[in-house]
Amino acid sequence: MTATQPSSTAAPEAPRGAPGARPGPIEAVPVRHPGRWIAAVLVLVIGIGSLSSILQNPNLDLPTVGEYLFKPLTIDGVLITLWLTAASMVMGVFGGIVVAVMRLSPNPVLSIAAMLFIWVFRGTPLLLQLIFWGFIGAFIPKIVIGIPFTSVEFWSFTTSDLIPATVAALLALGLNEMAYAAEIVRAGIQSVDHGQTEAAHSLGMSPAKTLRRVVLPQAMRVIIPPMGNETITMLKSTSLVAIVAGDDLMSNIREAYTQNYKIIPLLIVAAIWYLALTSILSIPQMWLERRYGRGFTGARPTIGSRVSTFTQSIALPSRESRAARASKKESAS
Amino acid sequence: MTTTIPQSAPAASVADRPMVEAVDVHKRFGSLEVLKGITMSVERGQVVCLLGPSGSGKSTFLRCINHLEQVDAGMIRVAGETVGYRERNGRLHELREKEVAAQRRKVGMVFQRFNLFPHMTALENVIEAPVQVAGRSRSQAKEQARALLAQVGLAEKADTYPAQLSGGQQQRVAIARALAMEPEVMLFDEPTSALDPELVGDVLDVMRGLAESGMTMIVVTHEIGFAREVGDVAVFMDGGVVVEAGDPAQVLVDPREERTRAFLSKVL
């Protein structure tokens, strides 16, 4: 036994000699992509050209941009914009869930009411709704709390006192968002397999608990990406508030440039802020997507991975691999 | 086990009554009559296997037992209670959804497509109903869930999400999840039909163990071998009626009815 051991350990190696050996990595000439090179150069030339012409334009007035970028006027506007965005999204999402559940309800009154709500608020322009709520006092001068169809009044308010400009803006943005959010939530709820509801019911869960614990958490996966878009759209839509009154970023910037006529530099200030805010907003979206993606596999491509795939695909063969191929040719001959 | 209406003794206590009792159950979907008068009774601790061609109504009947489908005519009793209704002063009153939910706690169900909650780990799936429905403490529920997962041979998979489990493992978690509510009867709706052949055995082993522990089970299955070995009663259904029922050794080996014979010759 001991004598044969060395030969027996060598034995499995022997038949795996030249013909059966594991093949080395493939060395092939990669496909060339000259079109990609030409396109990349073209885009770079156009991009650098237009950027330098913009930067050399005397009307750009970078000192003014710098001056207004962190002025209290601008910062106050940014804060109001953020507040309006957050408040109307909260109103939109929670209201939207209620409207979506109503829309899916077997009760025809609830379902039709939800349908009508969505029909009106999704079917008219946001700008129109903003102006409408801004001038609601002209439509309904007094709000009365009493018994309907009688003259009994417990309390009455003048509408314009009850609904100042910011509340009007919030109502317009929030109600409009509710209609869109309702449709997104409905699509999310309907995307969850009916077997999930049956399983929850068979475990003795009530319909409300089934919705809250089983259906909505799974619907969130479908709901969050479009909701992220909605939030970014909302952040920009708040600029429409400038039409009624509002103290948001766009309103303040507009007020400033109507006085000093430095329109372009001030618009750049606003653009920088809107871009910064929308960029920051994509971070919580990513976090939420990961949170509600638990239990579901499938990775998303990152920008980094896309750049590296591109550089790999346009890379010329490296010097080492060319040298390796040359030396192989030599050894073969 | 009898498949005729049991002539229930006038003063029978709940313990004496059959676990599941179906009397002349009818069910239609639109113009299609799926169940045309099913009558059967399942005693406590019995394992009943429902067999038959697809479309014969066996799954529909199973779903009627825990009120996932509403019966059109006839009635079903589970542990003496009418499913979906309450009898008061000789009249039937429909139960509220909450009351139906409470009734379902007595009945565990295992689905063909598992229907595990994909956003929860195996352990979270098992503790969900005990915590949310039965109001048990999380720690108590977790302890019980670990024991159940061990019982189905998946103790080490407690923190795994369903998507990372094989079909057979998912189905065994689903069985553990149903058992966590301590049901009095377990319904299995083709539990192995969606599984790769080599995974069927593990699930059947768990079900066999469950049967041996005395659980009342109603199993819709195409596994003739399982029905013969584990089943106390085999019921052959076709076209919405019970064609033949009795000892599996007789029904599945030497059936009296021609339709049963034809079906078995195709399946075996």
Interface residues (C-beta under 8 A of the other chain):
Chain A: D193 G195 Q196 E198 A199 A200 H201 S202 L203 G204 M205 S206 P207 K209 R213 V214 P217 Q218 R221 Y292 R294 G295 F296 T297
Chain B: N66 L68 E97 K98 A101 A102 R104 R105 V107 G108 M109 F111 R113 N115 L116 F117 P118 H119 M120 T121 E128 A129 Q132 V133 A134 Y161 P162 A163 Q164 A174 R177 A178 M181
